[in-house]
């Protein structure tokens, strides 16, 4: 018996099964069919050859939520607001990401103004009734929504974070009058102040509900037809998993699900090898994801922005999300020439259908995978578990077509594409490290994804990290991370109080209320005993007059307010290089994370009698090396490399899900857990 996890990405669907009795992992990979996700799921499960009775629980992650937003393919959604606040999505905030950027564009709301409705009601900031809820107005909204063919309704009333009773009444009435229409009340998702951010979050939850419901119910139906009777969980953005029922109610919590699992897995691997400072990178088929892990803990942020750039502030989502920077650069990213005659890579991806040109499935545009093939970094007959034979001729033809206007042959344009793609990833890595006050030289870089290990050596060398670590099965990072991901829910309350008025009883009282909510939420979770819950406590503080807060992790709910005020000043100085000595401090919000301990898979290098450098060596081949041209490189099979092996680059290490490139001047080392380390030449293991 053991858990089965499936991660459905834009290019590949990955599956991992852990046999808890033997500690062995089984993996499988299949192309994702965008038009038939159930077929992709069943295909990868068939390849894994796992029987339903062998599975203790099933965890599933996919990109359906974020894709529905990026492609604007969600439900036709209406917004119901307090009278006078109909234009909350239009007015948004006055902030601009780049004050002097003349390309600035205001984000287009996901709800047209014609579907924004007002009802008469009003609470004050402490939750007292100013104007009672007018149910006749709610009835009129229900009628209009039915007439307009609305599929989902979001409700956001002013100050509902303080008291949700009006929202709850309106939601109940709309659910009665509009059967078949998904209804989201903002307090069900977010109990924080900020009417624009709360409105945006509620709208996205409503917008996604029908889409996510269709996928998860389709997955559940397909599994039951196959005989699976185990509990079903969906991966969340907060680094946890939730039941399918909870995920359908709160689909906005699934937006960054895939990266969160990979980061969880990286934190677990860092703890196993004693590395508390990790710069995490996952380069898959469609995107590259970067994050910082400090003291073995992923960073969780309380607000996430969709589509944020220098030209656009993006759309806020106020749910806990593992802090990640994601850019559209991956193995399927298409190379092209812009109006100025410069070579570009991405953001468009060839996906899995038709996929990169070398897949031989009808694609003709050159991608990073084609570039790696032409550069001889990957083998045409050993790709994606050996289940896909790549076409070198088609890849070269695509490169030649791209390079013709630049006067470059296939090899030259392939090398140029690799440099351009790597430059974009380096910028993303600097966004999560250098630009947030972290020195990459203090970190190791843990690299995953089918494309990541091909570029890790160059990226790590550029950043100056201490070493690079490539885990086993790097092409299954998110699916593996789900094995160490716990059921988790987050709860928050907003209650602004001046620090000097916060007594020793306030925090324990608020957190006791949140703990009771957590126990109720977990009570129906299959095979979870409420007594096994683990709690993490956080508090948001700010200087009086500031708009934004800093979040502090508490040792316990009994932490003294005076100590937290002192820690806030220290954290503010670290983050912003100054503190306001003597300036009053304000407690704003109180956060509780509740989780259940997960079974951790063992980390061992596969032991085989024939393991040795001689057994692992396949031979040599000419490979394009950054800035050094074509060189002879030794090629090894990873599973045949022995523990404690240490050898000098250049080298290629091949395995089922990826290939790792080691540059000249670097050294390769295999540790007891089977982790592959790439070190600078002067560093010894």
Secondary structure as GFF3:
##gff-version 3
##sequence-region A 1 685
A	DSSP	beta_strand	2	8	.	.	.	ID=ss1
A	DSSP	beta_strand	12	19	.	.	.	ID=ss2
A	DSSP	beta_strand	24	31	.	.	.	ID=ss3
A	DSSP	alpha_helix	37	48	.	.	.	ID=ss4
A	DSSP	three_ten_helix	52	54	.	.	.	ID=ss5
A	DSSP	beta_strand	55	62	.	.	.	ID=ss6
A	DSSP	alpha_helix	64	70	.	.	.	ID=ss7
A	DSSP	beta_strand	77	82	.	.	.	ID=ss8
A	DSSP	alpha_helix	88	91	.	.	.	ID=ss9
A	DSSP	three_ten_helix	113	115	.	.	.	ID=ss10
A	DSSP	beta_strand	116	119	.	.	.	ID=ss11
A	DSSP	beta_strand	122	123	.	.	.	ID=ss12
A	DSSP	beta_strand	129	131	.	.	.	ID=ss13
A	DSSP	alpha_helix	135	147	.	.	.	ID=ss14
A	DSSP	beta_strand	152	156	.	.	.	ID=ss15
A	DSSP	alpha_helix	165	177	.	.	.	ID=ss16
A	DSSP	beta_strand	182	185	.	.	.	ID=ss17
A	DSSP	three_ten_helix	186	188	.	.	.	ID=ss18
A	DSSP	alpha_helix	195	225	.	.	.	ID=ss19
A	DSSP	beta_strand	231	235	.	.	.	ID=ss20
A	DSSP	beta_strand	241	243	.	.	.	ID=ss21
A	DSSP	alpha_helix	244	249	.	.	.	ID=ss22
A	DSSP	three_ten_helix	251	254	.	.	.	ID=ss23
A	DSSP	alpha_helix	257	272	.	.	.	ID=ss24
A	DSSP	beta_strand	277	283	.	.	.	ID=ss25
A	DSSP	beta_strand	288	294	.	.	.	ID=ss26
A	DSSP	beta_strand	297	298	.	.	.	ID=ss27
A	DSSP	beta_strand	300	301	.	.	.	ID=ss28
A	DSSP	beta_strand	304	306	.	.	.	ID=ss29
A	DSSP	beta_strand	315	317	.	.	.	ID=ss30
A	DSSP	beta_strand	321	322	.	.	.	ID=ss31
A	DSSP	beta_strand	325	327	.	.	.	ID=ss32
A	DSSP	beta_strand	333	337	.	.	.	ID=ss33
A	DSSP	beta_strand	343	349	.	.	.	ID=ss34
A	DSSP	three_ten_helix	357	359	.	.	.	ID=ss35
A	DSSP	alpha_helix	368	374	.	.	.	ID=ss36
A	DSSP	alpha_helix	392	404	.	.	.	ID=ss37
A	DSSP	alpha_helix	410	432	.	.	.	ID=ss38
A	DSSP	three_ten_helix	434	436	.	.	.	ID=ss39
A	DSSP	three_ten_helix	440	442	.	.	.	ID=ss40
A	DSSP	beta_strand	444	448	.	.	.	ID=ss41
A	DSSP	alpha_helix	452	463	.	.	.	ID=ss42
A	DSSP	beta_strand	467	470	.	.	.	ID=ss43
A	DSSP	three_ten_helix	474	476	.	.	.	ID=ss44
A	DSSP	alpha_helix	477	483	.	.	.	ID=ss45
A	DSSP	beta_strand	488	498	.	.	.	ID=ss46
A	DSSP	three_ten_helix	499	501	.	.	.	ID=ss47
A	DSSP	alpha_helix	504	523	.	.	.	ID=ss48
A	DSSP	three_ten_helix	530	532	.	.	.	ID=ss49
A	DSSP	beta_strand	533	543	.	.	.	ID=ss50
A	DSSP	beta_strand	550	554	.	.	.	ID=ss51
A	DSSP	alpha_helix	561	576	.	.	.	ID=ss52
A	DSSP	beta_strand	585	596	.	.	.	ID=ss53
A	DSSP	alpha_helix	613	616	.	.	.	ID=ss54
A	DSSP	beta_strand	617	625	.	.	.	ID=ss55
A	DSSP	beta_strand	629	637	.	.	.	ID=ss56
A	DSSP	three_ten_helix	638	640	.	.	.	ID=ss57
A	DSSP	beta_strand	646	648	.	.	.	ID=ss58
A	DSSP	beta_strand	651	654	.	.	.	ID=ss59
A	DSSP	beta_strand	659	662	.	.	.	ID=ss60
A	DSSP	beta_strand	666	670	.	.	.	ID=ss61
A	DSSP	beta_strand	676	680	.	.	.	ID=ss62
###
